[in-house]
Amino acid sequence: MTFLKGLLRYPIIQAPMAGGPSCPKLASVVSEAGGMGFLAAGYKTNDEMEKEISEVKQLTKKLFGVNVFVPQKSEIDSPVLSSYIDTLESEADRLGVSLGEAVWDDDCYDEKIEYLLANPVPVVSFTFGCPPNGLISKLQQRGSFVIITVTTPEEAEIAFKVEPDALCLQGVEAGGHRGSFDDKDVPGKDLSLLSLLSAVRSNIDLPLIVAGGIMHGRDIAAVIMSGAAVAQIGTAFLRCTESGTNQFQKSAMADPSFQHTMFTRAFSGRKARGIANRFMLEYNSAPSAYPQINNVTKPLRREAAARGDTGTMNMWAGQGFRFAEELPAAKIVERLVRECRQAFDEIKTKTHESII
Ligand SMILES: Cc1cc2nc3c(=O)[nH]c(=O)nc-3n(C[C@H](O)[C@H](O)[C@H](O)COP(=O)(O)O)c2cc1C
């Protein structure tokens, strides 16, 4: 395994998952188990990020990553945004909360970057945009391995030019927000993981980390056979013992009355995949306005999550959510490795003629 100078034992990264799931305990357990854990700095203050980094450092000496949201200013249709917010008033009344302010913020980006430059961590990854080359090289000079998330071949070309150490290709199957550089709806943006990998691997000479719908070790074998270096896995860890996922979401993931995932902008104003529920279906025409809508719905989401109102809370998860198991994270890593090895062993016992 040449990825990350041989420091990563298995080609498994626990995906950064903001909003609670990828807490220090989960990240450190996955790193100790031979994969690599990730902290999600998104939605946190710089102090909160700093605290989580020190916690992970106390728990493991192994590699771990920190994921940062790249801020972006996109054009907002203000009248459409206002009328969407008006429709949410009845939800707020029902839950006894006031809606938040429809303000833009940069998710404390500059402070977080300043901190990460002054206090380097082994791996830094970016999502929602492409940082400039100057920043990437500064982080690399301080010893961090830098990853940029992309969702299309075009984004991969842009990211390649700023010279990161690896790309993370996020397929349409993935849970949580699309890591796209913008939130525009244009054809060709929602590629499945294998289509994206096929399109990128031939012209980008960088290690490719792939994410989206990887739930079993056999899936890891498949993406590695298809040219990926490492599998980045989120949803499969959502129900595990150490993850900070809301308990009601953990139960909903095993509840047969929740059957599908879908994309929505209803909670945040940015396209994200979650378990389809009443709120997503009712507000499925929500406009693109991130992070304004995210700030507006924050009190709603918090109250719904505290009450276990699974019809109203956001439950980010990928298409494979039904296969997420309630097990210690180390057991999940162990299972993924065992299944992946089995898949490669099976292939070895077959002749070319019996396959193709
Ligand atoms: C609950 C949740 C939160 C997420 N938050 C982030 C995040 O903060 N940063 C990021 O780059 N990706 C985030 N993602 C996307 C994951 O990093 C990854 O692309 C995805 O989980 C892979 O697909 P899978 O969920 O099918 O395994 C999130 C995903 C989930 C499920």
The ligand as an SDF file (V2000), in Angstrom:
LIG
                    3D

 31 33  0  0  0  0  0  0  0  0999 V2000
  -23.9790   12.4160    7.8350 C   0  0  0  0  0  0  0  0  0  0  0  0
  -23.0090   12.7900    6.7720 C   0  0  0  0  0  0  0  0  0  0  0  0
  -22.2800   13.9770    6.8850 C   0  0  0  0  0  0  0  0  0  0  0  0
  -21.3250   14.3050    5.9160 C   0  0  0  0  0  0  0  0  0  0  0  0
  -20.5480   15.4310    6.0950 N   0  0  0  0  0  0  0  0  0  0  0  0
  -19.4960   15.6460    5.2540 C   0  0  0  0  0  0  0  0  0  0  0  0
  -18.5420   16.6690    5.5360 C   0  0  0  0  0  0  0  0  0  0  0  0
  -18.6110   17.3510    6.5490 O   0  0  0  0  0  0  0  0  0  0  0  0
  -17.5360   16.8530    4.6470 N   0  0  0  0  0  0  0  0  0  0  0  0
  -17.3920   16.0620    3.5260 C   0  0  0  0  0  0  0  0  0  0  0  0
  -16.4440   16.2730    2.7530 O   0  0  0  0  0  0  0  0  0  0  0  0
  -18.2830   15.1000    3.2490 N   0  0  0  0  0  0  0  0  0  0  0  0
  -19.3010   14.8570    4.0900 C   0  0  0  0  0  0  0  0  0  0  0  0
  -20.1560   13.8130    3.8420 N   0  0  0  0  0  0  0  0  0  0  0  0
  -19.9230   12.9720    2.6710 C   0  0  0  0  0  0  0  0  0  0  0  0
  -18.9150   11.8730    2.9970 C   0  0  0  0  0  0  0  0  0  0  0  0
  -17.6400   12.4340    3.2250 O   0  0  0  0  0  0  0  0  0  0  0  0
  -18.7920   10.8150    1.9020 C   0  0  0  0  0  0  0  0  0  0  0  0
  -18.6210   11.4270    0.6520 O   0  0  0  0  0  0  0  0  0  0  0  0
  -20.0080    9.9120    1.8740 C   0  0  0  0  0  0  0  0  0  0  0  0
  -20.4020    9.5450    3.1580 O   0  0  0  0  0  0  0  0  0  0  0  0
  -19.6900    8.6650    1.0670 C   0  0  0  0  0  0  0  0  0  0  0  0
  -20.8350    7.9690    0.7300 O   0  0  0  0  0  0  0  0  0  0  0  0
  -21.5460    6.8980    1.6890 P   0  0  0  0  0  0  0  0  0  0  0  0
  -22.2150    7.7210    2.7260 O   0  0  0  0  0  0  0  0  0  0  0  0
  -22.4740    6.1960    0.7880 O   0  0  0  0  0  0  0  0  0  0  0  0
  -20.4610    6.0340    2.2690 O   0  0  0  0  0  0  0  0  0  0  0  0
  -21.1290   13.4690    4.7850 C   0  0  0  0  0  0  0  0  0  0  0  0
  -21.8850   12.2980    4.6780 C   0  0  0  0  0  0  0  0  0  0  0  0
  -22.8050   11.9540    5.6540 C   0  0  0  0  0  0  0  0  0  0  0  0
  -23.5630   10.6510    5.5050 C   0  0  0  0  0  0  0  0  0  0  0  0
  1  2  1  0
  2  3  1  0
  2 30  2  0
  3  4  2  0
  4  5  1  0
  4 28  1  0
  5  6  2  0
  6  7  1  0
  6 13  1  0
  7  8  2  0
  7  9  1  0
  9 10  1  0
 10 11  2  0
 10 12  1  0
 12 13  2  0
 13 14  1  0
 14 15  1  0
 14 28  1  0
 15 16  1  0
 16 17  1  0
 16 18  1  0
 18 19  1  0
 18 20  1  0
 20 21  1  0
 20 22  1  0
 22 23  1  0
 23 24  1  0
 24 25  2  0
 24 26  1  0
 24 27  1  0
 28 29  2  0
 29 30  1  0
 30 31  1  0
M  END
$$$$
